[in-house]
């Protein structure tokens, strides 16, 4: 599940054309949240501090536990869903403040 979610996020960034050095794209192995891989956005302020200004996570665990599904395009087959979680609360560095 983790690898699939990671691939989906990577593919979404590529499809949007944002996987370039111009956009600061880089992968940080092992930096995902404890339940799902994530995308993070960081900005640097005037005095050089890095601030995390947003995240998006691709969660496949909670929908499975809730047995969340939707009806497919054929109107009959049930499809397992995936949920995304996002946050826009800023944090600085590793301190969380």
ChimeraX attribute file (.defattr): number of C-alpha atoms within 10 A of each C-alpha:
attribute: neighborCount
match mode: 1-to-1
recipient: residues
	/A:1	10
	/A:2	15
	/A:3	10
	/A:4	12
	/A:5	18
	/A:6	18
	/A:7	13
	/A:8	14
	/A:9	18
	/A:10	16
	/A:11	13
	/A:12	13
	/A:13	15
	/A:14	13
	/A:15	10
	/A:16	8
	/A:17	10
	/A:18	14
	/A:19	17
	/A:20	11
	/A:21	8
	/A:22	7
	/A:23	9
	/A:24	11
	/A:25	15
	/A:26	9
	/A:27	10
	/A:28	8
	/A:29	7
	/A:30	8
	/A:31	12
	/A:32	15
	/A:33	10
	/A:34	8
	/A:35	13
	/A:36	20
	/A:37	23
	/A:38	21
	/A:39	20
	/A:40	17
	/A:41	14
	/A:42	17
	/A:43	14
	/A:44	11
	/A:45	9
	/A:46	7
	/A:47	6
	/A:48	8
	/A:49	11
	/A:50	15
	/A:51	19
	/A:52	19
	/A:53	15
	/A:54	16
	/A:55	16
	/A:56	17
	/A:57	21
	/A:58	21
	/A:59	20
	/A:60	19
	/A:61	16
	/A:62	13
	/A:63	14
	/A:64	14
	/A:65	8
	/A:66	8
	/A:67	11
	/A:68	14
	/A:69	14
	/A:70	13
	/A:71	12
	/A:72	11
	/A:73	9
	/A:74	7
	/A:75	8
	/A:76	9
	/A:77	11
	/A:78	13
	/A:79	12
	/A:80	14
	/A:81	16
	/A:82	15
	/A:83	13
	/A:84	11
	/A:85	11
	/A:86	13
	/A:87	12
	/A:88	12
	/A:89	10
	/A:90	16
	/A:91	15
	/A:92	15
	/A:93	12
	/A:94	9
	/A:95	6
	/A:96	9
	/A:97	8
